[in-house]
Amino acid sequence: MTGKPIPEEVVQIASDIKNMRIRGAGRIARAGALALRIAAEKYTGQNLDDFKEYIRIVADYVVKTRPTAVSLPNAVSYVVSPLLRADSIRDVEEAKRMIIENAEKFMDYSERAVERIAEIGSRLLRDGDTVLTHCNSQVVVSVIKAAVKQGKSVEVIATETRPLFQGHITIKMLLDAGVDAVTLVPDSAVRSVIKDVDKVIVGADTVTANGAVVNKVGTSLIALIARERGIDFYVATETYKFSPYTVWGELVVIEERTPTEVLPEDVIAKNPYLKVFNPSFDVTPPYLVTAIITEIGLIPPQASLLVLEELYGRGAIHDTIQTVEEE
Ligand SMILES: O=C(COP(=O)(O)O)[C@H](O)[C@H](O)COP(=O)(O)O
């Protein structure tokens, strides 16, 4: 067992993910890859087995920060699995290089994927469209920005996204980018404004093998409202948010956050019989999703398993599950 401590910078990244100073599934994934790169750079020993053990411990530590977005374990697995499986690596220097290169490749891929989704997604938007979005998704904001950059006039309705108000981040990002037709509404006003909406676009934390989409709590209600009105409901997401683990029946853990995000601590303390339930995400079933906009094109949600097979191959998906079980 390695005696090497987890570097301070990695501890800081993990704490930032946990406390949501780093948030949003894409950013979390890139932060996870960065943490591994830093861990590899900081390692000082010469024993290859010890280095592998150390990387395994760091990987596990980073993955445990937030449970729902599969982008995090997928990113971590992309960076570390080739090393843990390889028997051709000769020494620590080579192993370090492998981790650093994989981390950089992932971060680079992730950024290019967002750009590609913006390009594809923006084609779906027509001049004069009003788009409703929920929470704060970097990918969705990029789609809207790309459409506006093409000269299309796009109005945006953003939900506040209680209890943590990620909608405020969304409107700031849009206004800073020069998208000026932006309206902020309380989450509960979605059914009141849906008559003005042409398309709903949200991000994703996880897409399951059967095409269900896990995203910020409230997303599934918006999907239902969109369906009631016959409005297209799109999900914009990189393919590393598709979960290979769900192929074999593993359920997505929905993060439950502290009640103090919903009610002040003193009110909770004064009312010992009061319960507060604060789930951070919910599940939108595939039948409510028009299409998933990914960097490899538009995917009907029902084709999610095919995407996973294309990405990992059947055998590889099985290996991934085994690696996770072993850990
Ligand atoms: O649900 C959230 C964020 O939740 P939280 O604020 O709890 O992290 C976002 O819609 C997805 O993560 C996609 O974001 P992106 O497109 O930026 O990856």
The ligand as a MOL file (V3000), in Angstrom:
LIG
                    3D

  0  0  0     0  0            999 V3000
M  V30 BEGIN CTAB
M  V30 COUNTS 18 17 0 0 0
M  V30 BEGIN ATOM
M  V30 1 O -27.6410 19.5560 -14.0160 0
M  V30 2 C -26.7030 20.2480 -14.3140 0
M  V30 3 C -25.7670 20.8260 -13.3000 0
M  V30 4 O -26.0840 20.4470 -11.9710 0
M  V30 5 P -25.1720 20.9800 -10.7720 0
M  V30 6 O -25.2520 22.4740 -10.7690 0
M  V30 7 O -25.7720 20.3550 -9.5550 0
M  V30 8 O -23.7640 20.4870 -11.0250 0
M  V30 9 C -26.3630 20.5060 -15.7540 0
M  V30 10 O -27.5300 20.6200 -16.5140 0
M  V30 11 C -25.5510 19.3140 -16.2900 0
M  V30 12 O -24.4980 19.0140 -15.4020 0
M  V30 13 C -24.9430 19.6150 -17.6560 0
M  V30 14 O -24.0360 20.6770 -17.5500 0
M  V30 15 P -22.8650 20.8800 -18.6260 0
M  V30 16 O -23.5000 20.9640 -19.9540 0
M  V30 17 O -22.2040 22.1770 -18.2050 0
M  V30 18 O -21.9420 19.7040 -18.5030 0
M  V30 END ATOM
M  V30 BEGIN BOND
M  V30 1 2 1 2
M  V30 2 1 2 3
M  V30 3 1 2 9
M  V30 4 1 3 4
M  V30 5 1 4 5
M  V30 6 2 5 6
M  V30 7 1 5 7
M  V30 8 1 5 8
M  V30 9 1 9 10
M  V30 10 1 9 11
M  V30 11 1 11 12
M  V30 12 1 11 13
M  V30 13 1 13 14
M  V30 14 1 14 15
M  V30 15 2 15 16
M  V30 16 1 15 17
M  V30 17 1 15 18
M  V30 END BOND
M  V30 END CTAB
M  END
